[in-house]
Amino acid sequence: MSGEPVHHESRGQPSRNAARALSQGGQSGTPSPSLQIPSRSDPDRTLSRDRVVAAFDFDGTITTSDSLRDFVHYTVGSPRLIYGAIRAAPWMAGMLIGTCDRGTAKAHFLAATIGAMTRRKLEDAAHQYVAQRLPKLIRPEMAVRVQEHKRRGHQLVLVSASPALYLKVWATAAGFDAVLATELEFHDDRFSGHLASPNCWGPEKVRRLQQWFDGDQPRVLYAYGDSQGDREMLALADHAWLRGHGEMPPIDA
């Protein structure tokens, strides 16, 4: 699927593009030299005879819109959200022209909005958000797809650039086996305003998946995405689906 076209959104105002890119967690620069994407026909590749994995992106794939901005808005309100966007504007502008890493821009935005909040308050906000707000963003057909994989005994893994803070709460309730997402850094039980992991986007998604496989490659890998940041993950899969490019593949494993 590496040669399959990837949907590009039409250009809008810079602030909208920056916010969208922040939510997707895109990283500028070249892939990490440690990244290796094995061919599905690689003879040295160890396959688990019974392991079938379904890997899902979250924002735009499972949801109808961006969850990061929505979570921040839900947690701190409109005034703080706007303040944070203004404070982070220099880094967001740099992100758009390729002079600033997306992770850095995202960290500045989060530092200006939820920065210095305690771990307990953020975890409480995450549980409330998942219970009260996030269900409205979930696409019904994707919820059905997730449960169909679960019914067949497949392992479910959520692979997203959005914060694991609230994704783990949702994914646990939805029956996922693992969440590979962007982690926030805490010092003395307060959010430090920095990320504790690289943005889980593009090549980083594959690196995190391979780390999670731990040498036990699945016999069959399904992957679902909606953007440029999912390309490498989709290329790794036996059955890949990109939103806007045809019907989802049948589940026959």
C-alpha positions in Angstrom: 0.0 0.0 0.0 3.0 2.2 0.0 2.2 3.4 -3.5 -1.4 4.2 -2.7 -2.4 7.9 -2.9 -2.8 9.7 0.4 -5.5 12.2 0.9 -4.3 15.8 1.3 -6.7 18.3 2.8 -7.2 21.6 0.9 -5.2 24.5 2.1 -7.0 26.8 4.5 -5.9 29.6 6.8 -2.5 28.9 8.4 -3.9 28.6 11.9 -6.3 25.9 10.8 -3.6 24.0 9.0 -1.3 24.3 12.1 -4.0 23.1 14.5 -4.7 20.2 12.1 -1.1 19.2 11.9 -0.7 19.4 15.6 -3.5 17.0 16.1 -2.0 14.6 13.7 1.3 15.0 15.4 3.4 15.2 12.2 7.1 15.4 12.5 9.5 17.1 10.1 12.8 15.7 9.0 13.9 12.2 7.9 12.9 8.9 9.5 15.0 7.6 12.4 17.9 5.5 11.1 16.8 2.8 13.5 13.5 2.4 11.6 13.1 -0.7 9.5 10.0 -1.7 7.7 10.3 -5.5 7.0 8.8 -6.8 3.8 5.9 -9.1 4.1 7.9 -11.7 2.2 11.1 -11.3 4.2 12.4 -14.9 4.9 14.0 -13.8 8.2 10.7 -12.5 9.5 9.3 -14.6 12.3 5.5 -14.9 12.1 3.2 -15.9 14.8 0.9 -18.6 13.4 -2.2 -17.5 15.3 -1.5 -13.8 15.9 -3.8 -11.4 14.0 -3.5 -7.7 14.8 -5.8 -4.8 13.8 -4.0 -1.4 14.2 -6.2 1.7 14.2 -5.3 5.4 13.9 -7.7 7.5 16.0 -8.2 11.1 14.9 -10.1 11.2 11.6 -10.1 7.4 11.4 -12.2 6.3 14.4 -13.4 9.9 15.2 -15.1 12.5 13.0 -12.8 15.3 14.1 -9.6 16.1 16.1 -9.7 14.9 19.7 -6.7 16.8 21.0 -8.2 20.3 20.5 -11.6 18.9 21.7 -10.0 17.5 24.9 -8.2 20.8 25.6 -11.3 22.8 25.0 -13.4 20.5 27.2 -10.7 20.7 30.0 -9.9 24.4 30.1 -12.5 26.2 28.0 -12.5 28.5 25.0 -10.5 31.5 26.5 -7.6 29.3 27.6 -7.7 27.4 24.3 -7.4 30.7 22.4 -4.7 31.9 24.7 -2.7 28.8 24.2 -3.0 29.0 20.4 -1.8 32.6 20.5 1.2 31.7 22.8 2.1 28.8 20.6 1.7 30.7 17.3 5.4 31.2 16.6 6.1 27.5 16.9 3.0 26.6 15.0 4.0 29.0 12.2 7.5 27.4 12.2 5.8 24.0 11.9 4.0 25.0 8.8 7.2 26.2 7.0 9.2 23.3 8.2 11.5 25.1 10.7 10.0 23.7 13.9 9.3 20.1 14.8 5.6 19.2 15.2 6.3 17.7 18.6 7.8 21.0 19.8 4.9 23.0 18.6 2.5 20.6 20.2 4.4 20.8 23.5 4.2 24.6 23.5 0.5 24.5 22.8 -0.2 22.1 25.6 2.1 23.9 28.0 0.1 27.1 27.4 -3.2 25.4 27.9 -3.0 22.5 30.4 0.5 23.3 31.6 1.2 22.9 35.4 -2.0 20.9 35.9 -1.6 18.0 38.3 -1.6 14.5 37.1 -4.7 13.8 39.2 -6.6 16.7 37.7 -5.7 15.7 34.1 -6.5 12.1 34.7 -9.9 13.1 36.2 -10.5 15.4 33.2 -9.6 12.4 30.9 -12.1 10.1 32.5 -14.8 12.8 32.3 -14.0 13.6 28.7 -14.2 10.0 27.7 -17.5 9.5 29.5 -19.2 12.7 28.6 -17.8 14.1 25.3 -15.7 11.7 23.3 -18.5 9.3 22.5 -20.0 12.0 20.3 -17.0 12.0 18.1 -16.8 8.2 17.5 -17.9 7.0 14.0 -20.5 4.3 14.5 -19.2 2.2 11.6 -15.7 2.2 13.1 -17.0 1.1 16.5 -18.6 -1.8 14.7 -15.4 -2.6 12.9 -13.4 -2.6 16.1 -15.9 -5.0 17.7 -15.9 -7.3 14.7 -12.1 -7.7 15.0 -12.5 -8.3 18.7 -15.2 -10.9 18.2 -12.8 -12.8 15.9 -10.2 -12.9 18.6 -7.8 -10.4 16.9 -5.5 -8.2 19.0 -6.5 -4.5 18.8 -3.9 -1.7 19.0 -4.6 2.0 18.9 -1.7 3.9 17.3 -2.1 7.7 17.6 -0.2 11.0 17.9 -2.8 12.2 20.4 -2.1 12.0 24.1 -2.3 8.5 25.7 -3.7 10.3 28.7 -7.3 10.0 27.5 -6.8 7.5 24.7 -5.9 4.7 27.2 -9.2 5.4 29.1 -11.3 5.1 25.9 -9.3 2.2 24.4 -9.6 0.1 27.6 -13.3 0.5 27.6 -13.5 -0.3 23.9 -11.5 -3.6 24.4 -8.2 -2.6 22.9 -5.1 -4.6 23.9 -2.6 -1.8 23.7 -2.3 2.0 23.1 0.7 3.4 21.3 0.4 7.1 21.6 2.1 10.3 22.6 3.0 10.4 26.3 3.1 13.6 28.4 5.9 14.3 30.8 5.2 14.8 34.5 7.5 16.2 37.2 6.4 16.1 40.8 3.0 14.9 39.6 2.5 18.0 37.4 2.5 18.2 33.6 5.9 19.7 32.8 4.8 21.2 29.4 7.0 18.6 27.6 6.4 15.4 25.8 7.8 12.2 27.4 7.9 10.4 24.0 8.3 11.3 20.3 5.1 12.1 18.5 3.5 8.8 17.4 3.2 9.8 13.7 4.5 8.4 10.4 7.7 6.3 10.9 7.3 6.6 14.7 4.1 4.6 14.4 5.9 1.7 12.7 8.8 1.9 15.3 6.3 1.7 18.1 4.4 -1.2 16.5 7.6 -3.2 15.9 8.6 -2.5 19.5 5.2 -3.8 20.7 5.4 -6.9 18.4 8.7 -7.7 20.2 9.8 -10.0 17.5 6.5 -11.9 17.4 5.3 -10.6 14.0 1.5 -11.2 13.4 0.5 -13.6 10.8 -1.9 -11.0 9.5 -1.9 -7.3 10.1 -4.9 -5.0 9.4 -4.3 -1.2 9.5 -6.7 1.7 9.3 -5.8 5.3 8.8 -6.8 8.6 7.3 -3.8 10.8 6.6 -0.2 11.2 5.5 0.9 10.3 9.0 -0.5 6.8 8.6 1.3 5.9 5.4 4.2 3.9 6.9 1.8 1.9 9.1 -0.5 1.2 6.2 2.5 0.0 4.1 3.4 -2.5 6.8 0.0 -4.1 6.7 -1.4 -7.1 4.8 -4.8 -5.4 4.7 -4.7 -1.6 4.7 -7.5 1.0 4.5 -7.1 4.7 4.0 -10.3 6.8 4.6 -11.5 8.2 1.3 -9.9 5.5 -0.8 -12.5 2.8 -1.2 -14.3 0.3 1.0 -12.8 -1.3 4.1 -11.2 -4.7 3.3 -13.2 -7.8 4.3 -12.1 -9.4 7.6 -11.3 -13.0 6.6 -8.5 -13.9 9.0 
